[in-house]
Amino acid sequence: MHLILLLVLAPLASITTAAWDLNQRIIGYKDVIGFDYFTSSSQANKLAIKHHHSQLIEGFYFLKGAYNHWTGNDTGRLCTQDDFTLLPKPFSHTYQTEADDSQAHGVPRTTPPYDIKPENLSDDKAAQFVKDGQAKYGIQWEFDNNRALGFINGTTPDGSQNWHVSGASQFLPGTNEAYYIARNQGPKHLYKKLNYVIQPLAPGAETQKAGTIATITMPKQEKPGEGMEFSVNQVFQVIQGQLSISIDGTDYNLIDKDSVVIPADTPFRIWSGIQFTKFLATSGSENGLSSFLINDSNEWHSAIWPATY
């Protein structure tokens, strides 16, 4: 079990911090970063109760393992490493883990995260759990749990042309609707100054300006990158490789599954001392790192930077 590094940095040093445990829900960060960021991990064949949110926009980035994930009754995907789904309100959804130690991260949120584990609760506690979920999180439970089960090649028929199909590409809807993006198949941009590849998974139009979600892939750099500072709270989590970050003259090295919270108006530099690093970048508005890089980038066709440049 990994322990995620959480850094709550000046000027918010007075805010209480806590460790992030990959097998527990993450709570208490709403006042720090303005949105919620959590990890779900469970044994195989655990089915969540189908539900929708009256107030939340919810995205899932799948880190490892496998999940069957459904939107409504008829749309579903087998989601594996680096797949992504966005669920605007009020789309109903549910999921079932297909492999032990599957892990997915949920971003962004407008209320604290929750766990759905009714099998671990007594009847009285389960009833209270449902009641609390409705009151606190805007959850509307749908106990029928009807869902399409006829997956072919990991998808219901609507995804047969592009879901993990070699050479296929997928496009963001630009509107308030649910969608899936298979690994490396969404739009990409190349930041030529440093050869970063940015893949926007949920820009502001898709989240109703509630935040942005993107992956950033970077090659080895011999020295720290340019100094940056943003007016929005952000979270970076390493998916692969090693991300180095310098804040207030102190350098930190983050590896697989480590995360860092960067409060608004905090100067920082990032770089990587190894050949390949990929991290998930989430911000509380459209003014974060991924948007900044995309604004100075060109459209790109690959998940990796060019071999020569």
PyMOL commands that set and color helices and strands:
alter all, ss='L'
color gray80, all
select helices_A, chain A and resi 30-33+118-120+123-137+157-159+289-295
alter helices_A, ss='H'
color red, helices_A
select strands_A, chain A and resi 3-4+20-21+38-42+51-53+58-64+67-71+75-79+84-87+93-97+102-107+139-141+179-181+188-191+196-202+212-219+234-240+243-247+250-254+259-262+269-271+276-283+298-300
alter strands_A, ss='S'
color yellow, strands_A
deselect
rebuild
show_as cartoon
